[in-house]
Amino acid sequence: MNPDTRPGGDVPSPCNNVCRMNPDTGLCEGCFRTLDEIAAWSALSDVEKRAVLAQLPARRTLR
């Protein structure tokens, strides 16, 4: 299996242990992921993880 498509992989989590969900945005105030993205992280492929990571900079501006 291609390492970029298998679950797990080597892309580190953006979690920084500030786990507080913003009710207005639906995003974690620490890592800017949704609850669904946080819950699924370990099962996502590296490609999927990179797609989530690519969205985080724009989400930071939603504060």
HELIX and SHEET records of a PDB file:
HELIX    1   1 LEU A   35  ALA A   40  1                                   6    
HELIX    2   2 TRP A   41  ALA A   43  5                                   3    
HELIX    3   3 ASP A   46  ARG A   60  1                                  15    
END                                                                             
